[in-house]
Amino acid sequence: MTLLANLFVALIALLHVYILVLEMFLWDKPAGLRAFGQTLEAATASKVLAANQGLYNGFLAAGLFWGLLLGAEGTGVKLFFLTCVLVAGLYGAATANRKILFIQAIPAAIGLLLVLLA
């Protein structure tokens, strides 16, 4: 169960690295425009805000990787950062786009459950 939980946490961390790249570096490029369903004009106007969001996603990923690196002593760290991901996903789904619930919040909830069961 611990291996499954850690694999799930690693996948969530990698997802947030991907989101960081999209928001910080590809926001106004074709991949970023497709991922977030924006026009070039809207993306250009919000590029600085998106980079800030990307940085926060990077911090979430870093925290999850940190928890994994701590091994058995990293359970609390993983739980904290998975909770942060869950809250961010719920807020994003409520205020920005419902698909964030499926991309971010539900995986974080599953990760929390797996870590708690491990």
N, C-alpha and C positions, 0 to 999 in steps of 0.2 A: 504494500500500500504506500509505503514511503517513496518508493521509486516512481510510482504512478503520480503521486502528489508533486514530487519534484519535477517530473517531466512536464506536468501541466503548468506549474509555476514558471518553468523555463520558456514554455511556449507563450505564455502571457507576457513575459519580459521581452521576448523577441518581437511579439506583436507591437509592443510599445516602442521598441527601437524603430520598427518600420513606420509607425505613426510619426515618430520624431523626424525621420527622414522626409516623409511626405510633407509635414507641416513646416519644417525649417528650410528645406532645400528644394522641394518639388511643388510647392504650393501653387505657383503660377506657371508650372510646366504641364504638358499634356497629362501626365500620370496624376498629378495633384488635382488638376481640374476635373478629371474623370472620377477620382476617388471621392471628391467632396461635392461634385455636381455644381460647380461654379463656372461663371463666365470669367474670361481673362480680366475684364474690367473690375469685377467684384474681388477677384483674387489679388489683383494689383493694389487695390485700395485697402485690403485687409492683411497684406503680407507680413507686416511687423507684428500684428496681433497673433497671426498663425505661428510665427517663429517663437513667440513667447509660449504659446500652447505646446509647441513641439518640445521646448525645453522642459516643461513640466512633465510631459510624457517620458522624456529621458530620465528624469529623476525617479519616476515610478519604476522604470526598467532597472535603473541602477540599484534601487532598494530591493527589488526582487532578486537580482543577481547576488547582491550582498547577503541576503538571507540564505540563498542556496550555498554560497561559499562558506558560511558559518557552520554548515552541516546540521547536526542535531540541535545545536544551540541557536540556530537561526529561525526556529519556529515562530517566535514572537515577532521577529522582523518580517517574516513572510506574511503572517497574519495582519500586521499593521499595514503593509503596502498593498496587500490584496483588498483590504477594507477601503483604502484610499482609491484604488482602481474601481471598486464597486460603487462607491459614493460618486465618483466622477462620472461613471457610466450611467448611473441613475439620473444624475443632474443633466447630463448631456442628452439623454433620451427624453427627458421631460421638457427641455428648453430648446434643443437644437434639432435633433433628428432621431426618430424612434429606432432606427436601425442600430444606433449606439447601444441600445439595450442588449442586442444579440451579439454585437462585436466585442463589447467591453464588459458590460455589467454581468451578464449571465456566465461568461467564462470565469470572471472573478469570483462569483458566488460558488461555482463548481470547485474552483481552486481552493477557496476557503473551506468548503466541506471536506475536500480530500486531505488538506493539511490537518484539519481537526481530527479526521479519522485515522490519520497516520500516527 
